[in-house]
Amino acid sequence: MVHVLELLGCVANGKAMDEALAATPAAIRAYLTYLARHGETVDPRTQFRTRVAERLTEGDYLGQGSPQAAYAPDLRPVSPRELSRLVASASSLRPASAVGS
């Protein structure tokens, strides 16, 4: 599994690390498309580069989705602007019937 640290919630999966890395550009494009569809000012066709920031190969959390797995960018506080954007993005995931309840 690959976590795209600059795009909270964007992940790419594969049976092996090479497969997950190969799936990462498509996952990023899909995530940017999602953000654009929900009002973010992003261009899903924008150029980007990927790099492996950290590779975890040991630990009980591998493949388990452990909440204890944290990366340096996860530990920095979000700005008020980022918080507002994240709340708006998460709100768009709620079913229309749940809005206002």
C-alpha positions in Angstrom: 0.0 0.0 0.0 1.2 3.5 -0.9 0.1 6.5 1.1 0.3 9.8 -0.8 1.3 12.1 2.0 0.4 15.4 0.4 -3.1 14.2 -0.5 -4.7 13.0 2.8 -6.6 9.8 2.1 -5.1 9.1 -1.3 -3.7 5.5 -1.4 -2.7 3.1 -4.0 -2.8 -0.7 -3.5 -1.0 -3.6 -5.0 -0.1 -7.2 -4.1 3.5 -6.2 -3.8 5.3 -2.9 -3.4 6.1 -2.6 -7.1 2.5 -3.0 -8.1 1.4 -0.4 -5.5 4.0 2.0 -6.8 2.9 1.4 -10.4 -0.7 2.1 -9.4 0.2 5.4 -7.6 0.0 7.8 -10.6 -3.5 6.6 -11.4 -4.6 6.9 -7.8 -3.3 10.5 -7.7 -5.1 11.4 -10.9 -8.4 9.8 -9.5 -8.0 11.7 -6.2 -7.3 15.0 -8.0 -10.4 14.4 -10.1 -12.4 13.7 -7.0 -11.2 17.0 -5.4 -12.0 19.0 -8.6 -15.5 17.5 -8.7 -16.0 18.7 -5.1 -14.9 22.3 -5.7 -11.1 22.2 -5.1 -9.0 24.3 -7.4 -6.9 21.5 -8.8 -6.1 20.2 -12.3 -6.1 16.4 -12.5 -3.9 16.7 -15.6 -1.1 18.6 -13.8 2.4 17.1 -14.0 3.8 15.6 -10.8 6.7 13.5 -9.6 6.5 10.7 -7.1 9.2 9.4 -4.8 9.4 6.9 -1.9 9.6 9.0 1.2 9.7 6.1 3.6 9.5 2.3 3.2 8.1 0.3 6.0 8.9 -3.4 5.8 8.6 -4.5 9.4 6.0 -4.3 12.1 2.7 -5.6 13.2 0.8 -2.8 11.5 1.8 -3.9 7.9 -1.3 -4.7 6.0 -3.5 -4.1 9.0 -4.4 -0.4 8.5 -3.1 0.3 12.0 -3.9 3.7 13.4 -0.4 3.7 15.0 1.3 3.9 11.6 2.2 7.6 11.3 4.4 9.6 9.0 6.2 12.9 9.7 3.7 14.9 7.6 0.8 13.3 9.6 2.2 14.8 12.8 2.3 18.5 11.8 -0.7 20.5 12.7 -3.1 21.5 9.8 -3.6 25.2 9.1 -7.0 26.7 9.5 -7.3 26.8 5.7 -6.4 23.1 5.4 -8.9 22.3 8.1 -11.7 24.1 6.3 -10.9 22.4 3.1 -10.7 18.9 4.7 -14.1 19.5 6.5 -15.7 20.6 3.3 -14.3 17.6 1.4 -15.4 15.2 4.1 -18.9 16.8 4.2 -19.3 16.0 0.5 -19.1 12.3 1.4 -22.2 12.4 3.5 -25.5 11.2 1.9 -27.8 14.1 1.0 -30.4 12.7 3.5 -27.8 13.1 6.3 -27.0 16.8 5.6 -28.5 19.0 8.2 -29.4 16.2 10.6 
